[in-house]
Amino acid sequence: INSYIYQKTIGIGSSCRVKLCRKFQAGKECEYVVIKEVPLKNVDTSNGHEKIFQESNILASVSHPNIIGYKESFIENGYLCIVTEYADGGKQIGDLHSLIQKRREYFEEDQIMSWFTQIALALSHIHNMNIIHRDVKTQNIFTTNKRKVIKVGDFGISRILQGTEKAQTMIGMAKSQVELILNMSTYDQKTDIWALGCVLYELCSLQHPFIAKDIKTLVGKISENNYIPLPRQYSSDIRYLVSWMLSYETVKRPDIGEVL
């Protein structure tokens, strides 16, 4: 990574590793960036490397205050390297999942709705560009500016990754399994909405709405919308919104415009 100075590894997953680096720019202050390194064996190269960079160009065309900014991508030493903005969470990189796991009491509803609105605005922006996120989950949503500003990351990355077991989704399962559970032939904008409902539920209850030991039980819970009710402190409006977005039937789910 010639023009980048390695700082530390901030994440290692089944399909990639994530590094914090500083971009060297002569005569300028070094900028912190995040580089996600994906082994080329996990990348869809059926149409050659050109397809990868076509998808990267799509990511580069997106600019929104609530979306992690894409900078560039390149191939080096058998890895596809995807360079994005660094969301520092105030003092350190912070995602909502980590924040929720450390939380010992429920968030105030005003705080939740502030974050949720920013997430929804980010999804609205990409949906209006006919781009699907495909991996909406609290692990891919980051806090910045002392947790006041939310930025959605990793959108579109699964357009580049192969649809294998290594491409994990919002509930830690293979994308193909989630599609089967949700009775989908394709992953569309309404699936992003279902995942957004999971995020809102998790912000309220500090846990995922659908937890099961096996696929059969999980299918039953999702199809029956069987989740533990939200804590009593939350309003009927937020309860209805969660229920609406988690509707099993696609046609009953709102689009992002209706959510906002």
N, C-alpha and C positions, 0 to 999 in steps of 0.2 A: 504494500500500500504506500506507494512512493511519496505522495504529497500529504500523507496523514501520519501523525505521531501517536502511537499507541499509548493509552493511559491505563486502562484496566478492562477486564472482562466483567460485564454487568449482567450477563444472562447466558445460560446454556440450555438449549432445548433439544428435543429429539430430532428436529429438522434443521437447526441452525445454532449459531452462537452469536452473541451480541457484544460488541466492544464499544467502549467510549474512547474517542480519539480527538485529537486536535488537528485541524486543517492548517497546514503551513502555507502562509501567504506572505511573500516578501514585502517588507515595508508596512505590514498590517498586523494588528493583534490577532493571535491565533484563535480561531473559532472552534468551540466544542461541537462535535457531531457524533451521531451514533451510526455504527456500521454493522449491518446484519450480514453475516457470512453464511450462505446457503450452499452446501455441497452440490455440485452440478448433477450428481446422480439423483437428487431430489427435485430437479428442475425439468419442466416439460420442454424438451428440445426436439419434439417430433417435427417441428417446422424449422429447425435450426436455431441458432442464437438470435437471428433477426426477430423472431417472435418475442423473445425476452425483452429486447430493447423497444419493441413496439409498445408492449405493456408498460414499460418504464416511462415512455414518453407520455402515456395517458396519465400516469401518476404525477409527472412533472407539470402537467397542465392545470392541476388542481391547486388553488390557493384560497385558504379560508382561515380566519383567526382561531378556529376551533379544530383544526386539522394539523397534525404533525407534518411539517413541510418536507417534501421529497427534494433531494439535491441532485443525485446522480447515481448511476450504477455502472459496474464494470466487472470483468471476469479476470481473476488472478489466482494462480496456483490451484486450479480445480474448484474454485469457489465463485459463485455469483455474489458480488458485494453490493449491497444496497445502502446508500448513504442518505440519512435523514437528519432533520433538526433534532437537537438535544433538548428534551423537556426535563428540567432539573427538579421540579417539585419543590422549589424553594431552596433546600439545602442539598438534596440528593434526588436521583431519579425516583419518581413515585407514581405507581399505577393504583387505580382504584381497588383492585383486588388485594394488594398488600395493605392498603389503608383499612379496608374492611376487616381483614384478618386480625389486625392489631386493635380494632375498635372494641371497647368493652361496654359501650352504651349506644343507644340508637341515635342516629343523626336527626337534627331538627328538620321538619318538613321543608321549611324555606331553603335550607342548605341543599337538600336533595333536589328540589325543583330547580334551583339555580344551576346545579351541575347537569341535571337531566335535560334542561332546555338547551344548554350548550351542545350536548351530545346530539340532540335531535336536530339542531341547526346544522351541525356538521353532516349528518346523514341526509338532511334535506338538500344540502348543496351538491353532494355527489349523486343523489338520486335524480336531481334535476339535470345532471350531466349524463344520465343513463349509465352510471357506474354503481355497482353493487359492492358493499363492503365485504361480505362473505364470512367475516370472522368477528362479529361484534361481541365483545366480552369485556369484563372489567379489567382483565390483564392487558388489554390493548387500548385502554383509556387512561390518559396521564394527567396529573395535576401540575400546574405551573403557577408562578407568582403567588407563593404562599397559599396554594390550594384554592385560589379564587378563580383561576382560569382553567378550563378543561380542554384538552386536545385529544382527538381520536387518532390513533396510529394504526399502522399495519393494514390499512384498507388497500384492497387490490393486490396485496402480496400473494394471496392464494390464487390469483389469476395466473401467477407465474409458477407456483408450486404445482406438482402433480397431485391429482386427487387420490392420494394414497392414505394409508393409516397414519402416515407421518404428518399429514396436514390436519392438525387438531382443530376442533371447533369450540364453541362457547361452553360446552359441557364436557370437554375433555374426551370427546369421542371422534371417530372418523367422520368426516363430512358426509360420506355416503350413508352412514348409519343414521345421522340426523335427518337427511333427506328422506330416507325410508320411513322413519318414525313420523315425520311431518307430512307423509304422503305426497311428496313432491317429485316431479320428473326433472325439474331444474331448480337451481338456487336463485330466487328472485328477490325483488325489493321487499315483498311481504315476509320473507324469511328473515331479512334484516330487522323487520318490525318485531317479529316474535322474539328475536334475540335481544332487542332493545327492551322488551317487556321483562325479560330475565334480568337485565341490568338494573332496571328500576326496582324490581322486587328485591334484588340483592342489596341495593342501597338502603332499602327500608328494613329488611329483616336480617341483614348481615349473613345471609346464606342463599344458596341457589334454590329456586323454587322446586326443581325436580331432582331429587337425590334417590338413587336406587342401586342395588347391588348387581342387578343384571338387566339386560336389554328388555326382556319381556315385562318386567315390573315397570321399567321406565316408560315403555310404550303405553302401558295402561295409565300411568299417572299423567302423561302429556295429553293423550287423547281424551281423558276425562277431566282435564284441567284441574287435577287433584294436587293442590299444594296447600300448605299450612297458611291460614289467613294472616294478613299483615297485622303487626302489632296495633292495638286499639288506639294508640295516640295519633294515628294517621287518618286523614279525612276520607270521606266517602268518594271524593273526586279522584284521589290518587288510587284508591282501591279499584274504582271502575276502570281507570286508565290501564292499570296492570292487567285486569281481567280481559279487557278489550284486546290489548296487544297479544296476550297469550292464547287467544282463541285458536282452537285446533284447526278449524276450517279457514282456509286462506281468505275466502270471500268475506268472512266476518271480521277480519282484522282491518284496522284503519290503514290508510297510507300515511306517509310522514306529514303531509299537509294537514290531515285531520288530527294527527297527534299534536301538532303545534297550534 
